[in-house]
Amino acid sequence: MWADQGYRGADFHTWAWEATGITVEVVQRHDGGFRSTWARAGEPLSAVPRFAVVPRRWVVERTFAWLGRCCRLSKDYKYLRVCSENAIYLTMAMLLVRHLARPAC
């Protein structure tokens, strides 16, 4: 599974492996996600690119965009976490069925 940089903690990785058996790969920028960098006194600063394409990051962002298009998930009205989780499962199931129902080109 690919995850955003917000899931960098080791607790999430161990929980995902123990609960579901899924390994998590955190998609990070090449500069570690920092817009600037530091260097020791007397050393030159390393170059940080203003824009760099990060492989697989678009998959994470695209999935969040798909979930945001669903009316029930556009705002968080649920009181219980289980209800929100079930809404995500239903939304992803609907997206999968739509994708599979499309005719092949």
C-alpha positions in Angstrom: 0.0 0.0 0.0 1.2 3.5 -0.7 0.8 6.2 1.9 1.3 9.9 2.1 4.1 11.5 4.2 1.7 11.9 7.1 2.0 8.2 7.8 5.8 8.2 8.4 5.5 6.9 12.0 6.6 3.3 12.7 3.4 2.7 14.7 1.2 2.8 11.6 3.6 0.5 9.7 3.5 -2.1 12.5 -0.2 -1.8 13.0 -0.9 -2.3 9.3 1.3 -5.3 9.2 -0.1 -6.9 12.3 -3.8 -6.1 11.6 -4.0 -6.7 7.9 -0.7 -8.2 6.7 -0.2 -5.2 4.4 3.2 -3.6 4.0 3.1 0.2 3.7 5.4 2.2 1.5 5.5 5.9 2.3 5.9 8.1 -0.8 8.3 10.9 -0.1 10.0 13.7 -2.0 13.7 13.3 -2.8 14.6 16.1 -0.4 12.7 14.5 2.4 9.7 16.8 2.1 11.4 19.9 3.3 11.2 23.1 1.2 14.6 24.3 2.6 17.7 22.6 3.9 20.4 23.4 6.4 24.1 23.0 6.4 26.9 23.2 8.9 28.9 26.4 9.1 31.3 26.7 6.3 29.7 24.0 4.1 27.8 24.9 0.9 24.0 24.4 0.9 22.7 21.4 -1.0 20.4 22.2 -4.0 16.7 21.6 -3.4 14.7 21.5 -6.6 11.6 23.7 -6.7 9.6 21.0 -8.4 10.3 17.3 -8.6 8.0 14.5 -9.8 7.6 11.9 -7.1 6.8 8.5 -8.3 3.5 7.0 -7.1 2.5 10.2 -5.2 -0.2 10.9 -7.8 -1.9 7.6 -7.0 -2.4 8.7 -3.4 -3.6 12.2 -4.4 -5.9 10.8 -7.0 -7.5 8.4 -4.5 -8.1 11.3 -2.1 -9.7 13.2 -4.9 -12.0 10.3 -5.8 -13.1 10.0 -2.2 -13.7 13.8 -2.0 -16.1 13.6 -4.9 -18.4 11.4 -2.9 -21.2 13.5 -1.3 -21.1 11.5 2.0 -17.3 11.9 2.3 -17.0 15.6 1.2 -17.7 16.6 4.8 -17.2 14.6 8.0 -20.7 14.4 9.5 -20.2 11.0 11.2 -19.9 10.7 14.9 -18.4 7.2 14.8 -15.2 6.3 13.1 -16.8 3.0 11.9 -19.4 4.8 9.9 -16.8 6.9 8.1 -14.8 3.8 7.4 -17.8 2.0 6.0 -18.6 5.0 3.8 -15.0 4.8 2.4 -15.4 1.1 1.7 -18.7 1.7 -0.1 -17.3 4.5 -2.2 -14.3 2.5 -3.3 -16.5 -0.4 -4.1 -18.7 1.8 -6.3 -15.6 3.2 -8.0 -14.3 -0.3 -8.7 -17.6 -1.5 -10.1 -17.7 1.6 -12.4 -14.2 1.0 -13.5 -14.8 -2.7 -14.3 -18.1 -1.9 -16.1 -16.5 0.4 -18.6 -16.0 -1.2 -22.0 -12.4 -1.9 -23.0 -11.0 0.3 -25.8 
